[in-house]
Amino acid sequence: MLQTIIYYLAIIFYLGMTYCFFTVWLDFFMEDEEMNSVQRSFSGLILVIGSILWPLIVPFAYLELLNFNKQHKKTIDMLIKKSNSNICDR
């Protein structure tokens, strides 16, 4: 009984996260106005595949984000410092 409940909770969590990722990624997809129809159809297919396979996609995307942050740490820190000084000046 407990195993069945955990199984159903896992399915509900997976479907909920799939919906969340799909809606966020769809917003990014719809904002891009520079794609032609071929690119848009290919991107739509990738959007569906990425939403279904999010347990594999998200960790790799997070590792890529960490790598980007490590490579551009000085620039990011400078922009944060500049932004904070603009807020304090007001």
N, C-alpha and C positions, 0 to 999 in steps of 0.2 A: 504494500500500500504506500509506504513512504517513498519507495523507489519510483512509483508511478507519479506521485505528486512532484517529486524532484524533476522527473522527466518532463512533465507538463510545464513546470515553471521554467525550465531551460528553453523549451520551445517558445513560450510566451516572451521570455527575455530576448531570444534570438529574433523573433518576428518584430518585437518592439524596436530593437536597435536597428534592424533592417529598415524599418519605416523611417526612423530618425535620420539615418545616414542618407537614405534615398531623398528625403525632402530637402536636407541641407545641400547635398550635392546637386539636386535638381535646380535649386536656386542659383548656384554658381553657374550651372549649365545654361540656364535661361538668360542670365545677365550677359553672356558672351555674344556680342552682336557681330563679330568678325568672322564667324564660321559660315561656310557655304553649306549647301544641302547635303553633300556627300559627307563632309566632316561632321555635320550635325547628326546624321543617321548613325555614323560610326561611333560618335561620342555617346549617343543614346544607348547603343548596344553595350558599350563599356560601362555606362552608368548602371544598367541593369545587372551586368555581371559583377561589377564591383560591389553593388549593394547586397547581392546574394552571398558573395564570398568575403564579406567584411571581416570575419574573424582572421582571415589571412592578410587582407589588404591593410587594415588599420595598424597593426604592429610595424609593418615595413614602412608605412608612411610616417609613423612616429619616429622610427630610427632615422629616416631621412631628415625629418625636422630637427632632431638633435644634432645631426651632422652639420646641417646648415647653420644652426645656432653656434656650434663650436667654431666653424670657419669664419663667421661674420660677427663674432662676439664684440670686438672693439667698436664696430659701426653701430651695432644694436645698443650697446651701453652709451655711446655718444648721443644717439637719438633719444634714448630714455632720459638722460641727464638734461638734454636741451629741452625736452618736453616738460620735465619737472620744473626747470627754471622758469619757463614761460608761465606755468600755472602759478608759481609762487610770486611772480611779478605782478599779477593781477590784483 
